Amino acid sequence: MDKIKPLEYLPELYLRAGGFTERFLSIFTDIYRGLEEKIDTSADLYDPELCPEEFVEWLGEWISSENMRLFPDDKKREYLLAAPRLSLYCGTLRGLRELLELYCGAKVFVVECYHVKRYFSSCKDLVRLYPGGRFTVWILCAPTKSRPNALEEIAEAQLPANITAKIKILTNITELNNYCYLGVNSVLSGTRRGALDGKCALNYVHLGGDRQ
């Protein structure tokens, strides 16, 4: 910033004075320069990427964020940057999923009743795995440092009052008929060529798609 020269703003009479007058006025220009620097950089206080650490919480309060207090400190700035976009989808399945993925830092699956209800008649275990009926959503996520009670609180703030959220942390150990998801917490390995030797059970295997 260029140094302010107050004598340039005074009548010509004072321009010839110099000396004491200029030194006297410099006292005030030093004060104003500090104020102007703060004004010029004040926009940084409203930028989540540039604001001082002590302003992060204040920004969250300023936009009336209910969820930011649940986020770890290293993710609060990221949450503030995403808040305007997430507000467009508040109360929707997309908004809930994106907010939870931001918190977890990993893929999150949100299952609603209509996703699985049609399979209840053919797979009784689904009734046990997804209890609660049509007023329940099930949130499935990989093991992270996330706290399940924080996930529930975030979800409840996004869901309608009559909907309940249930959190299930998927483990890395495959347990058949108990939240086993191919490519999520289980994989296929050790493949070999099939042979018509009376030992194959390919006709009983069904991966993806609709049965014919």
C-alpha positions in Angstrom: 0.0 0.0 0.0 1.4 3.4 -1.0 2.1 5.8 1.9 -0.6 8.4 2.3 0.7 12.0 2.0 -1.9 14.2 3.7 -0.2 17.5 2.6 -1.3 16.8 -0.9 -4.9 17.2 0.2 -4.3 20.6 1.9 -4.3 24.1 0.4 -1.0 25.2 -1.2 -0.2 27.3 1.8 0.4 24.2 3.8 2.4 22.5 1.1 5.2 25.0 1.6 5.1 24.5 5.4 6.6 20.9 5.3 8.7 20.1 8.4 6.6 20.0 11.5 3.2 20.0 9.8 4.1 16.9 7.7 5.4 15.1 10.8 2.4 16.0 12.8 0.0 14.8 10.2 1.9 11.5 9.8 0.7 10.5 13.3 -2.8 10.2 12.0 -1.9 8.7 8.6 -0.2 5.8 10.4 -3.4 5.2 12.3 -5.5 5.4 9.2 -3.1 3.2 7.3 -3.7 0.4 9.8 -7.4 0.8 9.6 -7.4 0.8 5.8 -5.3 -2.4 5.8 -7.9 -4.1 8.0 -10.7 -2.9 5.7 -8.9 -4.1 2.6 -8.5 -7.6 4.0 -11.8 -7.8 5.8 -13.3 -10.0 3.0 -10.9 -12.7 4.1 -12.8 -13.0 7.4 -15.8 -14.4 5.4 -13.8 -16.8 3.3 -13.6 -20.3 5.0 -10.3 -21.0 3.3 -8.6 -17.7 4.5 -10.2 -16.7 7.8 -8.3 -17.2 11.1 -9.0 -20.3 13.0 -11.0 -18.4 15.7 -13.4 -17.2 13.0 -14.4 -20.7 11.7 -16.9 -21.3 14.5 -18.2 -17.8 14.1 -18.9 -18.4 10.4 -20.8 -21.5 11.3 -23.0 -19.6 13.8 -23.4 -16.8 11.2 -25.0 -19.1 8.7 -27.0 -20.9 11.5 -25.3 -24.2 10.8 -26.6 -26.9 13.2 -24.3 -29.6 12.0 -20.9 -28.0 11.9 -20.2 -28.5 15.6 -20.4 -32.3 15.0 -17.6 -32.1 12.4 -14.0 -32.6 13.4 -11.9 -29.4 13.3 -10.0 -30.5 10.2 -13.3 -30.8 8.2 -15.1 -27.6 9.4 -13.7 -25.4 6.7 -14.6 -28.0 4.1 -18.1 -28.1 5.5 -18.5 -24.3 5.3 -17.4 -24.3 1.7 -20.0 -26.9 0.8 -22.8 -25.4 2.9 -24.3 -23.2 0.1 -24.5 -26.1 -2.2 -25.8 -28.5 0.4 -28.5 -26.0 1.4 -30.1 -26.5 -2.1 -30.7 -30.2 -1.3 -31.6 -29.8 2.4 -34.2 -32.5 3.4 -33.6 -34.6 0.3 -31.9 -38.0 -0.1 -29.1 -36.4 -2.1 -28.5 -33.8 0.5 -28.4 -36.3 3.3 -26.0 -38.6 1.5 -23.6 -35.8 0.5 -23.5 -34.4 4.0 -22.8 -37.8 5.6 -20.1 -38.5 3.0 -18.5 -35.2 3.8 -18.5 -36.1 7.5 -17.3 -39.7 7.0 -14.9 -39.0 4.2 -16.1 -42.2 2.5 -19.0 -43.6 0.5 -22.4 -43.8 2.3 -25.4 -45.8 1.2 -28.9 -44.6 2.2 -31.5 -47.3 1.9 -35.2 -46.4 2.0 -38.0 -48.9 2.5 -39.1 -49.0 -1.1 -35.6 -50.1 -2.1 -36.0 -53.4 -0.3 -39.7 -53.9 0.4 -40.3 -55.6 -2.9 -37.7 -58.3 -2.0 -39.2 -59.1 1.5 -41.4 -61.9 0.2 -38.4 -63.7 -1.5 -35.9 -63.1 1.2 -37.2 -63.2 4.8 -33.8 -62.2 6.2 -34.3 -58.7 4.7 -37.2 -58.1 7.2 -34.7 -58.8 10.0 -31.9 -56.7 8.4 -34.2 -53.7 7.6 -36.7 -53.4 10.4 -38.8 -50.3 11.1 -41.1 -50.2 8.1 -41.7 -47.4 5.7 -40.9 -44.6 8.1 -37.3 -45.7 8.5 -34.1 -45.1 6.5 -31.0 -47.2 6.9 -27.6 -45.6 6.6 -24.7 -47.9 5.8 -21.1 -46.7 5.8 -17.6 -48.2 5.9 -15.7 -48.2 9.2 -14.2 -44.7 9.8 -13.3 -42.5 12.8 -16.9 -41.2 12.6 -19.0 -41.4 15.7 -22.3 -43.3 15.1 -24.2 -40.9 17.5 -22.9 -37.9 15.4 -24.1 -39.6 12.2 -27.5 -40.1 13.8 -27.7 -36.5 14.9 -26.7 -35.2 11.4 -29.3 -37.5 9.7 -32.1 -36.6 12.1 -31.5 -32.9 11.3 -32.0 -33.6 7.6 -34.9 -36.0 7.8 -38.6 -35.2 8.2 -40.0 -35.4 11.7 -41.8 -38.7 11.1 -38.7 -40.5 9.7 -36.2 -42.4 11.8 -32.6 -43.1 10.8 -30.7 -46.3 11.7 -27.0 -46.4 11.3 -25.1 -49.6 10.4 -21.3 -49.6 10.2 -20.2 -52.2 7.6 -17.4 -54.3 8.8 -14.6 -55.7 6.6 -15.4 -59.2 7.7 -17.9 -61.0 5.3 -20.8 -62.4 7.2 -23.4 -63.9 4.9 -27.0 -62.7 5.3 -25.9 -59.9 7.5 -25.2 -56.7 5.6 -22.9 -58.4 3.0 -22.4 -56.1 0.0 -20.3 -57.1 -2.9 -17.7 -54.6 -3.7 -18.4 -52.7 -0.5 -17.3 -55.0 2.3 -16.8 -58.2 0.4 -15.1 -59.3 -2.8 -15.0 -62.2 -5.2 -11.6 -63.9 -5.5 -10.0 -67.2 -6.4 -11.9 -67.7 -9.6 -11.4 -70.8 -11.7 -12.8 -72.2 -14.9 -16.1 -74.0 -14.7 -16.3 -77.6 -15.6 -19.3 -79.9 -16.3 -18.2 -82.4 -13.7 -21.3 -82.6 -11.6 -19.7 -80.4 -9.0 -20.6 -76.9 -10.4 -23.5 -75.0 -9.1 -23.6 -72.2 -11.6 -27.3 -72.6 -12.2 -27.8 -71.5 -8.6 -25.6 -68.4 -8.8 -27.2 -65.0 -9.6 -25.2 -61.7 -9.6 -27.0 -58.6 -10.5 -29.8 -58.0 -13.0 -33.3 -59.4 -13.0 -34.2 -63.1 -13.0 -35.7 -64.3 -16.2 
